[in-house]
Amino acid sequence: MKQVLMAVLVSLVMLCGGCVSDQNSSGRSAKDAELTGTFWLLKRIGDADVVRVEGLEAPHMTLTGDEARGFAGCNRFFGGYQQRAQTLEFGPLGSTRMACDQLDQETAFLSRLGTVTYRIRGNTLKLLDDTGTVTLSFEAGTTP
């Protein structure tokens, strides 16, 4: 009798193992980083790697509530954003106005923060334009 009961239990466990998913109701994996409250390090602008300047913090962005803040490479930026499903709409954004050698990279970064679609997989956040092209890629990191 014990052997029959054990066989039934083992069978049920094996059957139910395929019933468990690591995705939540939004379609994201339970292992994906959160959009808000995560320190997002900028890794790529389009298909170009981000150039880090020694002595300066890495370009990054953090979204909390309805506010976007970060460092674009030379200057700090701040402003509002709205999230609707998988769409983010940034603006208006303001920034400090310091000059530096990475101003072109900073301009490219900030100019891509308009209305975008986003996708999070694991520790990677990708912002896509209206054609589906990845314009900015971030990696979840820790604050400096």
Sine and cosine of phi, psi and omega as CSV:
sin_phi,cos_phi,sin_psi,cos_psi,sin_omega,cos_omega
0.00,0.00,-0.68,0.74,0.01,-1.00
-0.89,0.46,-0.61,0.79,-0.01,-1.00
-0.92,0.39,-0.63,0.78,0.03,-1.00
-0.91,0.41,-0.71,0.71,0.02,-1.00
-0.88,0.47,-0.68,0.74,0.02,-1.00
-0.90,0.43,-0.65,0.76,0.02,-1.00
-0.90,0.44,-0.65,0.76,0.03,-1.00
-0.90,0.44,-0.71,0.70,0.01,-1.00
-0.88,0.47,-0.70,0.72,0.02,-1.00
-0.88,0.47,-0.67,0.74,0.01,-1.00
-0.89,0.46,-0.68,0.73,0.01,-1.00
-0.90,0.44,-0.67,0.74,0.02,-1.00
-0.89,0.46,-0.68,0.73,-0.01,-1.00
-0.91,0.41,-0.65,0.76,0.01,-1.00
-0.92,0.40,-0.68,0.73,-0.05,-1.00
-0.97,0.26,-0.32,0.95,0.03,-1.00
-0.85,0.53,-0.56,0.83,0.04,-1.00
-0.98,0.18,-0.18,0.98,-0.01,-1.00
-0.99,0.14,-0.33,0.94,-0.07,-1.00
-1.00,0.08,0.74,-0.68,0.01,-1.00
-0.88,-0.48,0.51,-0.86,0.08,-1.00
-1.00,-0.10,0.32,0.95,0.06,-1.00
-0.94,-0.34,0.61,-0.80,0.04,-1.00
-1.00,-0.03,-0.10,-0.99,-0.09,-1.00
-0.92,0.40,-0.30,0.95,0.02,-1.00
-1.00,0.06,-0.04,1.00,0.00,-1.00
1.00,-0.02,-0.10,0.99,0.03,-1.00
-1.00,0.10,0.50,-0.87,0.09,-1.00
-0.95,0.32,0.55,-0.84,0.05,-1.00
-0.89,0.46,-0.29,0.96,-0.01,-1.00
-1.00,-0.04,-0.04,1.00,0.01,-1.00
-0.96,0.28,0.58,-0.81,0.08,-1.00
-0.91,0.42,0.42,-0.91,0.05,-1.00
-0.99,0.15,0.59,-0.80,0.06,-1.00
-0.89,0.45,-0.76,0.65,-0.05,-1.00
-1.00,-0.06,0.56,-0.83,0.03,-1.00
0.99,0.15,-0.03,1.00,0.02,-1.00
-0.99,-0.10,0.64,-0.77,0.08,-1.00
-1.00,0.10,0.97,-0.26,-0.08,-1.00
-0.99,-0.10,0.93,-0.38,0.05,-1.00
-1.00,0.10,0.80,-0.60,0.02,-1.00
-0.95,0.30,0.82,-0.57,-0.02,-1.00
-0.94,-0.34,-0.61,0.79,-0.05,-1.00
-0.61,-0.79,0.60,-0.80,0.16,-0.99
-0.91,-0.42,0.93,-0.37,-0.15,-0.99
0.90,0.45,-0.82,-0.57,0.04,-1.00
-0.95,-0.31,0.33,0.94,0.02,-1.00
-0.95,-0.30,0.70,-0.72,0.08,-1.00
-0.92,0.40,0.55,-0.84,0.05,-1.00
-0.97,0.25,0.71,-0.71,0.04,-1.00
-1.00,-0.02,0.84,-0.54,0.05,-1.00
-1.00,-0.02,0.68,-0.74,0.05,-1.00
-0.99,-0.16,0.83,-0.55,0.01,-1.00
-0.87,0.49,0.70,-0.71,0.00,-1.00
1.00,-0.06,-0.24,0.97,0.05,-1.00
-0.94,-0.35,0.47,-0.88,0.07,-1.00
-0.93,0.37,0.35,-0.94,-0.01,-1.00
-0.95,0.30,0.57,-0.82,0.11,-0.99
-0.86,0.51,0.70,-0.72,-0.07,-1.00
-0.38,-0.92,0.13,-0.99,0.01,-1.00
-0.50,-0.86,0.60,-0.80,0.12,-0.99
-0.75,-0.66,0.72,-0.69,0.04,-1.00
-0.93,-0.36,0.82,-0.58,0.05,-1.00
-0.66,-0.75,0.71,-0.71,-0.01,-1.00
0.83,0.56,-0.89,-0.45,0.06,-1.00
-0.89,-0.45,0.42,0.91,-0.07,-1.00
-0.86,-0.51,0.71,-0.71,0.11,-0.99
-0.94,-0.33,0.72,-0.69,0.03,-1.00
-0.64,-0.77,0.44,-0.90,0.08,-1.00
0.08,-1.00,-0.18,-0.98,0.04,-1.00
-0.81,-0.58,0.81,-0.59,-0.12,-0.99
-0.99,-0.12,0.04,1.00,0.01,-1.00
0.84,-0.54,-0.59,0.81,0.09,-1.00
-0.83,-0.56,-0.63,0.77,-0.15,-0.99
-0.79,-0.61,0.43,-0.90,0.12,-0.99
-0.99,0.14,0.57,-0.82,0.07,-1.00
-0.80,-0.60,0.33,-0.94,-0.08,-1.00
-0.32,-0.95,0.42,-0.91,0.04,-1.00
0.36,-0.93,-0.13,-0.99,-0.05,-1.00
-1.00,-0.07,0.27,-0.96,0.16,-0.99
-0.43,-0.90,0.39,-0.92,0.09,-1.00
-0.79,-0.62,0.61,-0.79,0.06,-1.00
-0.92,-0.39,0.77,-0.64,0.11,-0.99
-0.73,-0.68,0.95,-0.32,-0.07,-1.00
0.80,0.60,-0.87,-0.50,-0.03,-1.00
-0.99,-0.13,0.31,0.95,-0.01,-1.00
-0.93,-0.38,0.66,-0.75,0.11,-0.99
-0.88,-0.48,0.68,-0.73,0.07,-1.00
-0.83,-0.56,0.93,-0.37,-0.02,-1.00
-1.00,-0.06,0.55,-0.84,0.18,-0.98
0.79,-0.61,0.34,-0.94,-0.15,0.99
-0.95,0.31,0.52,-0.85,0.02,-1.00
-0.95,-0.33,0.60,-0.80,0.10,-0.99
-0.87,-0.49,0.23,-0.97,0.04,-1.00
-0.41,-0.91,0.30,-0.95,0.17,-0.98
-0.94,0.34,0.12,-0.99,-0.10,-0.99
-0.74,-0.67,0.90,0.44,0.05,-1.00
-0.99,-0.16,0.55,-0.84,0.04,-1.00
-1.00,-0.02,0.53,-0.85,0.08,-1.00
-0.27,-0.96,0.08,-1.00,-0.03,-1.00
-0.95,0.30,-0.31,0.95,-0.07,-1.00
-0.99,-0.17,0.39,0.92,-0.07,-1.00
-0.89,0.46,-0.58,0.81,0.03,-1.00
-0.90,0.44,-0.68,0.73,0.03,-1.00
-0.90,0.43,-0.68,0.74,0.02,-1.00
-0.88,0.47,-0.70,0.72,0.02,-1.00
-0.88,0.48,-0.67,0.75,0.02,-1.00
-0.90,0.44,-0.64,0.77,0.03,-1.00
-0.89,0.45,-0.84,0.54,-0.10,-0.99
-0.91,0.41,-0.53,0.84,-0.01,-1.00
-0.93,0.36,-0.31,0.95,0.01,-1.00
-1.00,-0.01,-0.03,1.00,0.06,-1.00
-1.00,-0.06,0.98,0.20,0.05,-1.00
-0.85,-0.53,-0.86,-0.51,0.12,-0.99
-0.98,-0.20,0.87,-0.49,-0.09,-1.00
-0.66,-0.75,0.34,-0.94,0.19,-0.98
-0.99,-0.13,0.56,-0.83,0.03,-1.00
-0.84,-0.55,0.40,-0.91,0.02,-1.00
-0.62,-0.79,0.77,-0.64,0.06,-1.00
-0.89,-0.46,0.81,-0.59,0.10,-0.99
-0.74,-0.68,0.92,-0.40,-0.04,-1.00
0.90,0.44,-0.85,-0.52,0.00,-1.00
-0.98,-0.18,0.26,0.97,-0.07,-1.00
-0.92,-0.39,0.77,-0.64,0.10,-0.99
-0.93,-0.36,0.80,-0.60,0.06,-1.00
-0.86,-0.51,0.74,-0.68,0.11,-0.99
-0.97,-0.24,0.73,-0.68,-0.07,-1.00
-0.86,-0.52,0.59,-0.81,0.04,-1.00
-0.99,0.15,-0.10,-1.00,-0.08,-1.00
-0.94,0.33,-0.16,0.99,0.08,-1.00
-0.99,-0.11,-0.04,1.00,-0.02,-1.00
1.00,0.01,0.11,0.99,0.02,-1.00
-0.99,0.15,0.73,-0.68,0.04,-1.00
-0.95,0.32,0.86,-0.52,-0.02,-1.00
-0.97,-0.23,-0.53,0.85,0.03,-1.00
-0.65,-0.76,0.67,-0.74,0.07,-1.00
-0.82,-0.57,0.74,-0.67,-0.02,-1.00
-0.83,-0.56,0.36,-0.93,0.11,-0.99
-0.80,-0.60,0.70,-0.72,0.03,-1.00
-0.90,0.45,0.74,-0.67,-0.02,-1.00
-0.64,-0.77,-0.25,-0.97,0.05,-1.00
-0.91,-0.42,0.52,-0.85,-0.01,-1.00
-0.90,0.44,0.56,-0.83,-0.04,-1.00
-0.93,0.37,0.00,0.00,0.00,0.00
